[in-house]
C-alpha cells in the first residue's frame, strides 16, 4: 500500500485504496466499524460487521451489495481481501450503527473522501470548509467563486444522471471522461498527468479558464440530456459528447483569438512537487 493509503481518525488507522478509473477512495468497512463501536479489537469489529451485514442482507438493504472486495494490508502484513466501500455507501452504513462517533466520522469522511459526500453530509458546512481550505492554499476569491459555481453545475448534472438510470460510480466516471475528452481532446487521466497530479482532485488544480469551460461542457450536457430525456448509459453518452463539443468549439474560438492554450500545466501543487514533463507530453 502507498503511504497515503492509510488515513487516521483520532487514534484509529483507516485503510483505504484509490480507484483511479472512478477517482474514488474506498475505505475498509471493518476499520470504520471499529471507530463506530469504539472497539480496539479488530476481530470484535469484524464479528460485529459480519452480524450487521447479515441483518442488512435480510432487510434487503442495498448498502451491503454496494460494498466491494479489495486486497488491503492485514495485521500480519499480508495482502488480504477486505470489504471496502466508497464514502457515499459508508454514509448509509453509518446510519445503521448507533454510535456517538457517527457525526464526527461523517465529517471526517467528507474531508478525506470526495466533495459530493460533503454535500450529502452537510451542504452548508462543506461549502464553508471548502472556501476556507482554498483560501488557506492561496486561491483568489475569483477562483473560489468559479470553483463553487462549477461544483454546483456538476452536482446538477450528477443529480440528473442519478434520476435517469446512472447508478454506479464507474458509470459516472465514464460519462465524465467522455465530456472531458470531448472538450479538451484529452482524457481526465492525461489532464492530471499534464499537471503532475496523482491522487489530487483535478478541479482543485484547474485554472479559472479550465473551470469555466468544464462548467460550460457539463451545463450543456445536462440541458441537452434534459431536452433528449436521456436515460441510461448510451443516451447519456450521446448527450455528453454533444455537450462537450459545444465547449470545444468555444475553446477553439477563444484560443484562436488569444493565441493561448486553455488546457495548461498550471496547478496549485507546492513548488518542487510537480514532476517535469517532456515537451511532447505538454501539448493539448
N, C-alpha and C positions, 0 to 999 in steps of 0.2 A: 504494500500500500504506500501511496505517496504521503509526504509529511502533512499535506493539507487534507488528507482523507480522514483525519481524526479531528473532531470538534469537541470542545469542552463546555459543559453546562454545570456550573457550580463545581462540585468535586467529582462529577461523572464524566467519563470519556465516552463520546458517542462516535461509533464507527460509521463511515459513510463512503459512498462510491459515486463518482461523477460519470454520467452518461453524456458523452459528447454529442451524440446524434440529436438528443432531445434537449441538451443543455440543462440538465436537471440533476440535482443531488438526490440520491436515495440513501436513507438512513436506516440503520439496524433497528428493527422493531423492538427486539428484546432490550436493547440499550435504552430506548425511550421508555419502555415499561419499567425498567429499573429506576429511572428517575421518578416516574409517576407514583410507584408504590414505595419509593424511598428504601429500596432493598439492595444492600451491597453484595448480597449473594447472587451471583449470576444464574445459578441453577434454579433458585427460587423464582427469579423473574422469568426464566424460561418455562417453568411449570405453570406460572400464572398466565403467560401468553398462550400456552397450549390449551388451558381450560377456557380462556376468553375466546380464542379462535374457534373452538368447538361450539361455544354458545352462540357466537355471531353467525356461524355457518347454519346452525339450526334455525336461527331467526331470519335467515335469508338475506343477511346484510351483504352489500356489495364491497364492503371495506376489505374483507379478507381476500376476495377474488382479485382485488386491485394490488395486493401485495405481490412482490416478485421474489425470486431467489437469486442471490448473488454470492460469490465467494469473497469472504472477508477474513482477516486475520483473527484466529481464535486465541484463547488464553495460552494454549500450548505453542503458539507461534505458527501453526499450520493454517493454510487457506481452507476454510470450510464453508459449505453452502449455508446461508443465513437468510431469514426472511427480511426483506428490505421494503421500504415504501417511500414514495415522494411526499413532500410536505403537505400537499392537499389531502392525501389519504390519511396521513398521520393526524391531521386536524380532526377528521371524523373519528378516528380511533380513540383519540384522547377524550372525546366526549363520552366514551363507554367506560372510562376508568375514573371512579370517584377519587379525586386527589387534590390536595392543596397546591400541588405543583402544576396543575392544569394550565392556568393562565400564564404563569412565568414561562413554561415550556413552549406555549403557543407564540409568545412574543420572541423567544429565542429562535424558534424555527423561522419566524418571519424575517429575522435578521440574517440567518445563515442559509436559509433555503432559497427562495426566489420571490420576486416582487408581487406576483399575483396572490401568493399566500398572505402577504402583508395586507392586501386589500380585503381579503376574506376575514382575517383575524381581527383587524381593527383599522378601517379605512382612514379615519382622521389621524390616528396616531402614526400610521405608516407614512402618510404624506409629510407629517411634521418631522419624523425621524429621517426620512429621505432628504428633505430640504436641508436639515441640519448637517447630515453626512456630506452632502455635496458642497455646502458652504465651507465645512472644515477642510475639504480637499481642494479648495481654491476655485470652484466653479463660479462663474459670474451669475448674477440674478437673471440676466437674459437667457443664459444657457439653461438654468434651472427651470425657468418658465417653459422653455421649449421642450425640455425633457419631460416635464409633468404633463404638458399638453399631449405629447407623443404617447405617453403611457395611457392616458385616458382614451385616445384613439385606438390604441392597441387593445385595451380592455373591452371596448365596444365591439371590436371585431371578434375577439375570442368568445364573448358572450353570444354573438350571432352563431358562431361555429357550434358552440355547446348546444344551442337550441335547434340546430339543423344537422344532427346526426354525426357530429365530430366529437368523439369522446376520449380517445386515447392520446396520451402526451406525445407519442411519436407521430400521430396524425397532425397535431398542432405544429410540431417541428417541421414536418414535410411541407405543409402549406406555407409556413413562414419562410422556409427556404426558397420555395417557388416564387413567392412575391419578391424576396430579396434578390434572387438570381436575375429576375426579370428586369428590375430597375437598375441594378448595379453592374450586371453582366458577370458577377462573381457570386460564389456561394457564401453563406454565413461563415462557414469554416475558413474559407480563403480570406474573407474580410478580416477575421480575427488574426490570421497569420500575418497579414499585411501590417496590422497594428502591433504585432508582437504580443498578442494576448494568449492566455492559456485557459484558465477557468473563470476569468473575469467576465462580467456581463458586457457584451459588445456595445449596447446602447449607452452604458455609462462612460464609454470611451469614444463616442462619436462626436464629430464637430457639430456646430449648430446647423450647418447646411445638410449634413448627413441625417440628422434628426428630422429636419423639415421634410426631406424627400422620402424618408422612411414613413413618416406620418401621412404624406400625400399618397403613397402607394397603398397603405393599409386603409385609409379613408376611402379611396377609390374602389378598392377591393370590396369593402363592406357594402358600399352603395350599389355597386354592380351586382353583388350577390343578392342583395335585397330586391333589386329590380328583377333578377332572374328567378328569385325564390329558390336559390341554390340549396341543395340538400345532399349530404354525403360527400365523399372524397372527390369523385370525378367532377361533379358540377362545381364544387368549391375550388378545385384546381383551375378550372377554366376561368372563374371569376378572379382568382389570384393572378393569373397571367395577364388578364386584361387590365386589372388594377395596377400591376407593376409596370406594364407597358406605358401607361399614362405618365407615371413618374419618370420613366426612362426618357420619353420624348421631351419632358420639361428639363431633365438633366442635360440632355444633348444640346438643347437650345441655349441654356444658361452657360454651359461650358464653351460653346461656340462664341457667345457674346463676350465672355470674360477671359477666355484663354486659360482658365483654371480648372483643375480636376475637382470634382465633388468628393469622390472617394479617395481618401489620403491615408498616409501613415500616422497622422496626428492622433494622439491619445493622451490619457492623463496618468500614464504609468510614471512611477518615481524615476528620476534621472538615473541612467545606467542600468535599469532593469529590463529595458526592451532590447531584444536581440537585433543585430544588424542584418538586414536582408539584402541580397544582391539586387541590382537594378532591375533585372528581369522579373523579379518577384513583386516589384513595387508597382508595376503597370496595372491599370484597371481598365 
